[in-house]
Amino acid sequence: MIDFLQAIASGIAVGSSYALMGLAMVIIYKTSEVVNFAQGEMALISCFLTYMVLEFYGFSFVAAFAGAVAFAAFLGGFLEFAVLRRAKEPNVLGMIIITIGLEMILLGVVSWKFGADPKTMPFPLSPYDSVAVGEVFVSSLEVLTFVVALTVMAILFLFLRYSKLGVAMKATQQNSMAARLMGIRTNRILMITWGISSVVGCLAGLLIAPTTMQPYMMWDPMLKGFAAAVMGGMTSLPGSVFGAYIIGVIENLFGTYISIEFKSVVAFAIIVLVLCIKPSGLFARHYVKKV
């Protein structure tokens, strides 16, 4: 019983980082219907810049954190403005290929600048400081990640539902031509969307970095975040978070009781099953565009 409860707690903890990555991908998809496979590497480069200013320039963590968030917002907006917006006659597949190219470029820059050796991110909370809840142990960093994930989801939900900018983002996703006719500056909306998404991904990266910091550290969270978004529905913020926690719990139960070597495979097996049964995801509405 203790092993079962510990697996559940660990699954919720790791699911929180998946949830943040899933939220970041859903934000862009809700606006442009493009899956951003560069999401993990955008967070990666922000994390390594944070490490650099902490380790070599002696910045306080608060200043470094604020700088990382500002840089992430700038990076997201810049990539949309300088790269994706310049694509000639873009389609969804072409935009996805561009994001994969950006992923490889950003990964190459980080590997070239910082090398492949693991680093240690200076962080106020140690990932090894555990708190006992009954007979289950969770680290203070895991608790923080859980709180941040739920807080970000709530803020994004209220922002998209009630703010003018959030409504403009949804209008741009549903029909960009009609949005432009209504006076919405869709190019600016897309740039802001990429900036917001990059900030959410940066938060995920900064919370993952204390446990493992090397150039490939964001691949697994990004793929699991994408899987969670697909499972919950690529247009549903609560769905992506729920999907992330389901994936985190199931893969930890699988690793505890069956095989840790194939733990990562479980997430994608779940996705295949969900897509066969409900292609739009568990929480998103399936709609058909009429022409």
C-alpha positions, 0 to 999 in steps of 0.5 A, spaced: 500 500 500 505 504 501 508 503 494 502 504 491 501 511 495 508 513 493 507 511 486 501 516 486 505 522 489 511 521 485 506 521 479 503 527 481 509 530 482 512 529 475 506 530 472 506 537 474 512 539 470 508 535 464 502 539 465 506 546 464 509 543 458 503 541 455 500 548 457 505 552 453 504 547 447 496 548 448 497 556 448 500 556 441 495 551 438 489 555 441 491 561 437 495 558 430 493 550 430 501 549 430 504 544 434 511 547 437 516 542 437 521 547 439 518 548 446 522 544 450 529 547 447 526 554 448 525 553 455 532 549 455 536 556 453 533 560 458 535 555 463 542 555 461 542 563 461 539 563 468 545 558 470 550 562 467 548 569 470 548 565 477 554 561 476 559 566 473 556 573 474 554 572 481 546 575 480 541 573 486 536 568 484 530 573 484 534 577 479 536 571 475 529 568 475 526 575 473 531 575 467 530 568 465 522 570 464 523 576 460 528 573 456 523 567 455 518 572 453 523 576 448 525 569 445 518 567 443 516 573 440 522 574 436 522 567 433 515 568 431 516 575 428 523 573 425 522 566 423 515 563 422 512 570 420 517 570 414 514 563 411 512 564 404 505 561 403 505 557 410 501 551 412 500 547 418 505 542 416 510 547 414 510 551 420 511 544 424 517 543 420 520 550 422 519 548 429 523 542 429 528 546 425 528 551 431 529 545 436 535 543 433 538 550 432 537 551 439 539 545 442 546 546 438 547 552 440 546 550 448 551 544 446 556 548 443 556 553 448 555 549 455 558 542 453 554 536 454 557 535 461 551 535 467 551 542 470 548 543 477 543 549 477 543 553 484 536 553 486 533 555 493 530 549 494 533 542 494 530 537 490 533 532 495 529 535 501 523 531 503 517 532 506 513 526 510 505 526 508 504 520 513 508 515 510 509 518 503 515 522 501 515 528 497 520 533 496 519 541 497 521 542 489 515 537 487 510 541 492 512 547 489 512 545 481 505 542 483 503 549 486 506 553 480 502 548 475 495 549 478 496 557 479 499 557 471 493 553 469 488 558 473 491 564 471 491 562 463 484 560 464 481 566 467 486 570 462 483 567 455 476 567 458 475 574 460 481 578 458 480 582 451 487 579 449 485 572 451 478 573 446 482 576 441 487 570 441 481 565 441 478 569 435 485 568 431 485 561 432 478 560 430 478 564 423 484 569 422 481 572 416 475 574 420 479 576 426 483 581 421 476 584 418 474 585 426 480 589 427 484 584 431 492 585 429 493 577 428 500 578 427 501 581 434 497 576 437 501 571 434 507 574 437 504 575 444 502 568 444 509 565 443 512 570 448 507 567 453 508 560 451 515 561 452 514 564 459 510 558 461 515 553 458 521 557 462 517 556 468 517 548 467 525 548 465 527 552 471 523 547 476 526 541 472 533 544 472 535 542 479 534 535 478 537 534 472 541 539 467 544 537 461 542 539 453 537 533 453 533 535 459 527 538 456 526 532 451 522 527 455 518 533 459 516 536 452 514 529 449 510 527 455 507 534 455 505 534 448 502 527 449 498 530 455 495 535 451 493 530 445 490 526 451 486 532 454 485 536 448 490 540 444 485 546 445 483 545 453 487 548 458 484 543 464 484 537 459 492 538 458 493 538 466 489 532 467 492 528 461 499 530 464 497 528 471 494 521 468 500 520 464 505 521 470 501 517 475 500 511 470 507 511 468 509 511 475 505 505 477 507 501 471 514 503 473 513 500 480 509 494 479 511 492 472 518 495 469 521 501 469 525 500 463 518 501 459 515 506 463 516 512 458 512 507 453 506 507 457 505 515 455 505 514 448 501 507 448 495 511 452 495 517 447 494 511 441 488 509 445 485 515 446 486 518 439 483 511 436 477 512 441 476 520 441 481 523 436 479 530 439 482 528 446 478 527 452 476 534 454 476 538 447 470 539 443 470 536 436 468 540 431 468 540 423 470 547 419 465 548 414 467 551 407 
